[in-house]
């Protein structure tokens, strides 16, 4: 077991940085043991997890919270080796209870976010459908207007032209065709 000052020396960090990481680990369900003065004491495995999370955070590959979360997850499944070579199992029952409470809280927050996102999507979809319907209506009006503009002018009736009456059509004489004379050629010549 190592005291906070020993861990700070080994990791070459300030006590405030160690407190920051320790608090974040505790929020992830890793509870450090405490001495008589209520100061945290660290196992070798916990120090290794702290070092790994700091290294990953400094490299910029992953955020501080995610680095600590991954290190805490690896600690939860690992066994702790004490300097006396005793193997003790982590997590303890207290760790399980805290981790469960933390996970439940995260789950509640995620469910609420999910609900709000679904509602936002529903609202956005309804606005989208309304906009599409309005655009379709405008497009129909534009197409109808274009059809009217393209239609030939001759098809449109002339308002000033007089309408033909049905009486005029009946009064027109039919062309008369002369009757064919059926007599012989000599008979026709003599009648003249």
PyMOL commands that set and color helices and strands:
alter all, ss='L'
color gray80, all
select helices_A, chain A and resi 4-11+15-27+44-59+64-77+93-150+153-155+166-171+185-190
alter helices_A, ss='H'
color red, helices_A
select strands_A, chain A and resi 2-3+33-34+40-42+79-81+87-89
alter strands_A, ss='S'
color yellow, strands_A
deselect
rebuild
show_as cartoon
